[in-house]
Amino acid sequence: MLRNNDAGFGWVTIVLHWTIAILIFVLLALGFTMRRLPIDPSLQFSLYQWHKSLGFTVLALAAIRALWHGLELRPRPPQGLTAIERRAAGATHVALIALALAVPFAGWAVASTSTLNIPSFYFNWFVIPHLPMAKSAPAEDLWTLVHMTLAYLLLGFVALHALAALYHHVVRHDDVLVRMLQTGPRRRLPSQAADTDPLIVGRKRQ
């Protein structure tokens, strides 16, 4: 199943979701390593180029994800959610998609405004041109701050998103986490099976 349906997500959404998530964690690790740890300058240059290449990849995938999110059917929310919880979940998803676009774009702006004018080699295949922005130390510092702040904000939303998924899986026993791991019919959790088992329902009514 490639496309979403009323019951869950298709493989396009699932692959985009996990690919972007993995790349974001790799980018955060690279960013910490190349800026916070004492490493050889030649290795640092390579890490910067890898960081930029992966960042451009996330930017492209996030743009596809945003378009897909806008056009594709969204599965129905799990039973028992209040209107406020549904709105909060929707706002979190939109924030994650927006930040996945904004963080690499801000990184692109850093490279574009840098007075060093170092080309961005996309995995050594071709050069991605800089944005038409004036190069200056204050502009580079500003976009570096924006890039870093948005990256930490994205990390916070990712942590919130992960904790919410675990809460749904462990505490509420619904399929919020499971349907982002597989498509097609889903195995009901024990609590869900109990709620729909005629014998158990009959006993509860007695």
N, C-alpha and C positions, 0 to 999 in steps of 0.2 A: 504494500500500500504506500504509494508515493505521496498522496495528498492527505490532508487532515479530513476527519469526519466528525460527526457529532460526539462520538465516543472517545476519540483520542487523536494523537498527532501521527502524521505520515512520516516516511523516512526522510523527506526533504527537510522538514522542520527539525527532526531529531539530529540528523547529521550536521546541519548548520549550527544548532544549539551547542552540541558537544565539541565540535571543531573550534568554534569561536571561544568556548570556555577554556579548552586546553591551551590554545594559543595565547589567551590573556594571561594565564598563569606562567607560561614560558616567558612572555614579554616582561612580566613583573620580576621574574627571577633574573633575566638578563639585565634589566634596568638596575636592579640592586647590585649585581656583580660588577657591571662596568663603571658604576659611579661611586660605590661605597667600598669596594675591596681593592687593595694594592695589587695591580696586575701589570704585566708587561705591556708597553704602549702598542706594540704590533697586535697583540691579542685584543687589547681594548678597541683598536680600530676595527678589527674583524667583528667583535661583539656588537659594536655600534651599527655596522652594516647589516648584521643579522637581525638586530633589533628593528632597524628601519624596514627591512624586507618583510619581516613577519608583521610589523605594524601596517604596512600597505596591504598585506594579505587580509588582515582583520578588517581594515577599512572597506575593502571590496566585499568581503563576506557579510559584514554588517549591513552594507547597503542592500545586498540581495535579501538578507534577513528582514530588513525594514520593509522592503517592497513586498516580500512574501507575507509578512505579518499584516500588511494593509489589505492585501487582495485575498488571502486564503481564509477559509472557514475556520472559526475558532471553536474548539471542543466545548461542550457545556461544562460549567463549573461543577465540582463535586457537591453532592447533596449536603445540606446542613450549613452552608456558608451564608452569612448575613450579607445584606447589601453593602455594608461598609467593608467587609472582608473581600467581597468581589471587586469593589472599586480599588481597594488597596493592592490586590493582586494585579489588576490591570495596570495600575499606575507604576508598579514595580517593574513589570515587563517592559513598559514603554521607556522607563528610565534606563533600564539595562541596555536596550537597543540604542537609545540616544547616546549614552555614554560610550558604547562600543564604537560609535561613529565619531564622537567628539574627541576621545583620547588620541587615537592615531592621527586625526586631522590636526590636533594641536602639536603633535610630534612632527608632522610634516611642516607646520609653520615654524617650529624651532629650527629645523634644517634649512628652511628657506630664508630665514632672517639672520642666520649665523654669518658673521663676518669672515669665518674660515672658508665659506663657500665650497664645502666638501660635497662632491656629487653623491647621490643616493643610488648605489648599485643594487638593483633588485636581483638578489642571489647570483650576482655576477653575470646575469643574462643581458640586461640592458639598464640604461640610466633613466630614472624617473625624474623629470624636470622639477625644479623648485616652483613653488607658488609665486605669483607676481607680487612680492612683498619687499619693502625696503629693508636692506641689510644694515643692522646696527646692533651694538651691544645692548642698549636698553630694550629694544624689541625682542632680541633673543632671550634676555633675562625674563621678560614678561611672559613670553610664550612657554619658556621652561617652567615657570611657576604655574601657569595654567595647565600645562601637560601633567605636571606632578600632582597638582591638586585634584584634577579630574581622575587621574589614575587611582589615587587613594579613595576617592569617592566611589569609583567603580568597584574597587575591592570591597568596600563596605556594603554596597548593594549586592554583590555576589555572595558575600557571607550571609546577609539577611535572606537572600533567595534560597541558599542551601539549607539554612536553619529552618526556614518555612517548609521546604520540601520534606525534611526529616521529621518535622512536627506532624505533618499530614500523614506520613507513612507510619510513624511509631505511635503517635498519640491518637490521631483521628482514624487511622486504619482505612484511609481511602486510597484511590489510585493515582493521585497527583504525581508522585515520583515514578510509579511504574509505567505510566503512559508516556513518559519521556525516555523510557528505555526500550520499549517494544511497541510494535503496531499489531493490529488485529485483535481478536478476542483476548480478554485479559482474565487471568485467574482471580476469582474473588478472594479477598482476604477473609480469614475466619469470622471476623466480626460482621462483615457484609453478608456472608453466607448465613450466619445466624439470624440476621435481620429479615432474611427472605425465606428461610426454611419454614414451611407450613406448620410442622410439628412444634417448632420453637415458638413461632408466632402465636399458635393456639394456646400453648402453655402460658405465655405472657398475658394473654387476654383473660385466662382463668384466674 
